[in-house]
């Protein structure tokens, strides 16, 4: 967890009434994460990483939750449960059963992009040398009520950089970030891609074609937070001037599941 400041570029002027995306500075809370349920999983293993940003705006909370994968692995809750069952460790090997995973992939070809990205991921030099994708579609809403679909990413301005496989022994990305911030702030750009007619807005497994993009602002991360209260980063948290899709089942389920997880962790 870290603290920072988001500075809007003004590039979204005319597309939204969300004041924190039009100009000025907004305080931010940032969480970098390694996916999965094992808190002792080493940073060196191939996997996607996460970056969640909570913008504390005058109009409420805006959470931008992203991962380094290009897509979500499934498009509905039933399929997500099937994926968890397929990935359950085999008692004999301690790893997933290839036959179960093969059967799942055959039944869910839409999962190929996300799963391939996870197992071929490279260890980044730093949490802030990696790009993170929001996956879901959201809407910019202007003063007339027009809705422009968009997707977003957090991207390092100088591009991504990774470690070679033989340089990952003892890798500790949290410690690296803390050392980095002792000398200079770290930055990530909020890149917004504007959708066009026909782009899917209800399917986080679908990757959009190349679309016009703008840098909506820059996140400057200043310091690691040594102690933090339990907190939820929920991509359903948006402010006036922003909208959610009506039919993205995974996005709707995330609000419910995160609430259950929070209650379990803080019980």
KARADA-V982777 format. One record per residue. N is the residue number from 1. RES is the residue in one small letter. PHI is phi in radians with two decimals (999 if undefined). NEAR is the number of other ideal C-beta (glycine too) atoms within 12 Angstrom. Layout:
n=N res=RES phi=PHI near=NEAR
n=N res=RES phi=PHI near=NEAR
This chain:
n=1 res=x phi=999 near=28
n=2 res=x phi=-2.59 near=33
n=3 res=x phi=-1.98 near=27
n=4 res=x phi=-2.90 near=36
n=5 res=x phi=-2.41 near=28
n=6 res=x phi=-1.81 near=36
n=7 res=x phi=-2.04 near=28
n=8 res=x phi=-1.26 near=32
n=9 res=x phi=-1.53 near=23
n=10 res=x phi=1.54 near=20
n=11 res=x phi=-1.19 near=26
n=12 res=x phi=-1.68 near=34
n=13 res=x phi=-0.99 near=20
n=14 res=x phi=1.57 near=18
n=15 res=x phi=-1.80 near=31
n=16 res=x phi=-2.65 near=38
n=17 res=x phi=-1.75 near=25
n=18 res=x phi=-1.21 near=38
n=19 res=x phi=-1.07 near=24
n=20 res=x phi=-1.26 near=38
n=21 res=x phi=-1.74 near=41
n=22 res=x phi=-1.84 near=29
n=23 res=x phi=3.01 near=19
n=24 res=x phi=1.42 near=19
n=25 res=x phi=-2.06 near=22
n=26 res=x phi=-2.34 near=35
n=27 res=x phi=-1.14 near=24
n=28 res=x phi=-2.33 near=40
n=29 res=x phi=-1.97 near=33
n=30 res=x phi=-2.15 near=43
n=31 res=x phi=-2.20 near=34
n=32 res=x phi=-1.76 near=43
n=33 res=x phi=-2.62 near=29
n=34 res=x phi=-1.93 near=32
n=35 res=x phi=-1.24 near=28
n=36 res=x phi=1.79 near=21
n=37 res=x phi=-1.70 near=15
n=38 res=x phi=-1.75 near=13
n=39 res=x phi=-1.20 near=11
n=40 res=x phi=-1.76 near=9
n=41 res=x phi=-1.09 near=17
n=42 res=x phi=-1.22 near=19
n=43 res=x phi=-1.20 near=34
n=44 res=x phi=-1.40 near=23
n=45 res=x phi=-1.28 near=24
n=46 res=x phi=-1.13 near=27
n=47 res=x phi=-3.05 near=30
n=48 res=x phi=-1.32 near=36
n=49 res=x phi=-2.13 near=40
n=50 res=x phi=-2.17 near=30
n=51 res=x phi=-2.40 near=47
n=52 res=x phi=-2.04 near=36
n=53 res=x phi=-2.19 near=45
n=54 res=x phi=-1.88 near=36
n=55 res=x phi=-1.63 near=38
n=56 res=x phi=-1.63 near=24
n=57 res=x phi=-1.52 near=29
n=58 res=x phi=-1.19 near=16
n=59 res=x phi=-1.73 near=21
n=60 res=x phi=2.23 near=19
n=61 res=x phi=-1.58 near=28
n=62 res=x phi=-2.13 near=40
n=63 res=x phi=-1.73 near=36
n=64 res=x phi=-2.03 near=48
n=65 res=x phi=-1.92 near=40
n=66 res=x phi=-2.45 near=39
n=67 res=x phi=-2.33 near=37
n=68 res=x phi=-1.38 near=39
n=69 res=x phi=-1.28 near=35
n=70 res=x phi=-1.46 near=29
n=71 res=x phi=-2.79 near=31
n=72 res=x phi=-1.43 near=43
n=73 res=x phi=-1.29 near=37
n=74 res=x phi=-2.47 near=35
n=75 res=x phi=-1.98 near=31
n=76 res=x phi=-2.64 near=25
n=77 res=x phi=-1.16 near=20
n=78 res=x phi=-1.06 near=16
n=79 res=x phi=-1.17 near=28
n=80 res=x phi=-1.16 near=26
n=81 res=x phi=-1.10 near=17
n=82 res=x phi=-1.07 near=24
n=83 res=x phi=-1.15 near=31
n=84 res=x phi=-1.06 near=21
n=85 res=x phi=-1.15 near=18
n=86 res=x phi=-1.18 near=28
n=87 res=x phi=-1.52 near=27
n=88 res=x phi=-0.99 near=19
n=89 res=x phi=-1.06 near=18
n=90 res=x phi=-1.32 near=15
n=91 res=x phi=-0.97 near=9
n=92 res=x phi=-1.36 near=8
n=93 res=x phi=-1.99 near=12
n=94 res=x phi=1.41 near=10
n=95 res=x phi=-2.11 near=15
n=96 res=x phi=-1.07 near=25
n=97 res=x phi=-1.37 near=19
n=98 res=x phi=-0.99 near=15
n=99 res=x phi=-1.16 near=13
n=100 res=x phi=-1.12 near=22
n=101 res=x phi=-1.15 near=28
n=102 res=x phi=-1.10 near=15
n=103 res=x phi=-1.14 near=17
n=104 res=x phi=-1.11 near=29
n=105 res=x phi=-1.11 near=27
n=106 res=x phi=-1.11 near=15
n=107 res=x phi=-1.42 near=19
n=108 res=x phi=-2.31 near=27
n=109 res=x phi=-1.09 near=17
n=110 res=x phi=-1.13 near=26
n=111 res=x phi=-1.46 near=34
n=112 res=x phi=-1.02 near=25
n=113 res=x phi=-1.09 near=28
n=114 res=x phi=-1.20 near=36
n=115 res=x phi=-1.22 near=31
n=116 res=x phi=-1.07 near=19
n=117 res=x phi=-1.10 near=28
n=118 res=x phi=-1.18 near=31
n=119 res=x phi=-1.45 near=23
n=120 res=x phi=-1.89 near=19
n=121 res=x phi=-1.08 near=30
n=122 res=x phi=-1.88 near=27
n=123 res=x phi=-1.25 near=34
n=124 res=x phi=-1.36 near=34
n=125 res=x phi=-1.14 near=25
n=126 res=x phi=-2.75 near=32
n=127 res=x phi=-1.01 near=42
n=128 res=x phi=-1.70 near=40
n=129 res=x phi=-1.93 near=31
n=130 res=x phi=-2.18 near=39
n=131 res=x phi=-1.68 near=33
n=132 res=x phi=-2.25 near=39
n=133 res=x phi=-1.95 near=36
n=134 res=x phi=-1.29 near=42
n=135 res=x phi=1.25 near=40
n=136 res=x phi=-1.45 near=44
n=137 res=x phi=-1.69 near=39
n=138 res=x phi=-2.15 near=42
n=139 res=x phi=-2.29 near=31
n=140 res=x phi=-1.52 near=38
n=141 res=x phi=-2.06 near=26
n=142 res=x phi=-1.60 near=22
n=143 res=x phi=-1.13 near=15
n=144 res=x phi=-1.56 near=12
n=145 res=x phi=1.57 near=14
n=146 res=x phi=-1.20 near=16
n=147 res=x phi=-2.01 near=24
n=148 res=x phi=-1.83 near=32
n=149 res=x phi=-1.18 near=32
n=150 res=x phi=-2.65 near=40
n=151 res=x phi=-2.21 near=44
n=152 res=x phi=-2.33 near=44
n=153 res=x phi=-2.45 near=35
n=154 res=x phi=-1.74 near=44
n=155 res=x phi=-2.31 near=31
n=156 res=x phi=-1.20 near=29
n=157 res=x phi=-1.01 near=21
n=158 res=x phi=-1.68 near=15
n=159 res=x phi=1.58 near=15
n=160 res=x phi=-1.37 near=25
n=161 res=x phi=-2.50 near=19
n=162 res=x phi=-2.22 near=24
n=163 res=x phi=-1.62 near=24
n=164 res=x phi=-1.26 near=14
n=165 res=x phi=-0.99 near=15
n=166 res=x phi=-1.47 near=9
n=167 res=x phi=-1.87 near=16
n=168 res=x phi=-1.74 near=23
n=169 res=x phi=-1.07 near=14
n=170 res=x phi=1.26 near=13
n=171 res=x phi=-1.05 near=28
n=172 res=x phi=-2.33 near=18
n=173 res=x phi=-1.19 near=34
n=174 res=x phi=-1.15 near=26
n=175 res=x phi=-1.15 near=17
n=176 res=x phi=-1.07 near=26
n=177 res=x phi=-1.11 near=37
n=178 res=x phi=-1.08 near=24
n=179 res=x phi=-1.11 near=16
n=180 res=x phi=-1.06 near=25
n=181 res=x phi=-1.33 near=27
n=182 res=x phi=-1.18 near=14
n=183 res=x phi=-1.93 near=11
n=184 res=x phi=-2.57 near=14
n=185 res=x phi=-1.12 near=24
n=186 res=x phi=-1.84 near=37
n=187 res=x phi=-2.29 near=29
n=188 res=x phi=-2.38 near=43
n=189 res=x phi=-1.63 near=31
n=190 res=x phi=-1.56 near=42
n=191 res=x phi=-1.76 near=32
n=192 res=x phi=-1.89 near=37
n=193 res=x phi=-1.86 near=31
n=194 res=x phi=-1.62 near=28
n=195 res=x phi=-1.29 near=29
n=196 res=x phi=-2.18 near=18
n=197 res=x phi=-0.92 near=10
n=198 res=x phi=1.69 near=11
n=199 res=x phi=-1.20 near=24
n=200 res=x phi=-1.14 near=25
n=201 res=x phi=-1.96 near=27
n=202 res=x phi=-2.06 near=22
n=203 res=x phi=-2.29 near=28
n=204 res=x phi=-1.30 near=42
n=205 res=x phi=-1.47 near=32
n=206 res=x phi=-1.54 near=28
n=207 res=x phi=-1.65 near=25
n=208 res=x phi=-1.19 near=31
n=209 res=x phi=-1.13 near=13
n=210 res=x phi=-1.02 near=12
n=211 res=x phi=-2.33 near=23
n=212 res=x phi=-0.98 near=18
n=213 res=x phi=-2.37 near=21
n=214 res=x phi=-2.38 near=27
n=215 res=x phi=-1.53 near=25
n=216 res=x phi=-1.39 near=42
n=217 res=x phi=2.96 near=38
n=218 res=x phi=-2.25 near=29
n=219 res=x phi=-1.67 near=44
n=220 res=x phi=-1.88 near=28
n=221 res=x phi=-1.68 near=35
n=222 res=x phi=-1.82 near=25
n=223 res=x phi=-2.76 near=23
n=224 res=x phi=-1.32 near=29
n=225 res=x phi=-1.61 near=23
n=226 res=x phi=-1.19 near=10
n=227 res=x phi=-2.28 near=8
n=228 res=x phi=-2.39 near=15
n=229 res=x phi=-1.37 near=12
n=230 res=x phi=-0.98 near=16
n=231 res=x phi=-2.56 near=24
n=232 res=x phi=-1.90 near=27
n=233 res=x phi=-1.83 near=34
n=234 res=x phi=-2.13 near=27
n=235 res=x phi=-1.12 near=39
n=236 res=x phi=-1.33 near=29
n=237 res=x phi=-1.40 near=29
n=238 res=x phi=-2.26 near=35
n=239 res=x phi=-1.91 near=30
n=240 res=x phi=-0.96 near=21
n=241 res=x phi=1.67 near=31
n=242 res=x phi=-2.30 near=42
n=243 res=x phi=-2.43 near=29
n=244 res=x phi=-1.86 near=29
n=245 res=x phi=-1.22 near=29
n=246 res=x phi=-1.48 near=14
n=247 res=x phi=-2.34 near=17
n=248 res=x phi=-1.63 near=34
n=249 res=x phi=-1.14 near=25
n=250 res=x phi=-1.12 near=36
n=251 res=x phi=-1.06 near=35
n=252 res=x phi=-1.12 near=23
n=253 res=x phi=-1.19 near=27
n=254 res=x phi=-1.05 near=30
n=255 res=x phi=-1.07 near=25
n=256 res=x phi=-1.16 near=18
n=257 res=x phi=-1.18 near=23
n=258 res=x phi=-1.12 near=25
n=259 res=x phi=-1.11 near=17
n=260 res=x phi=-1.14 near=15
n=261 res=x phi=-1.09 near=20
n=262 res=x phi=-1.06 near=18
n=263 res=x phi=-1.08 near=13
n=264 res=x phi=-1.18 near=12
n=265 res=x phi=-1.25 near=15
n=266 res=x phi=-1.83 near=12
n=267 res=x phi=-1.18 near=8
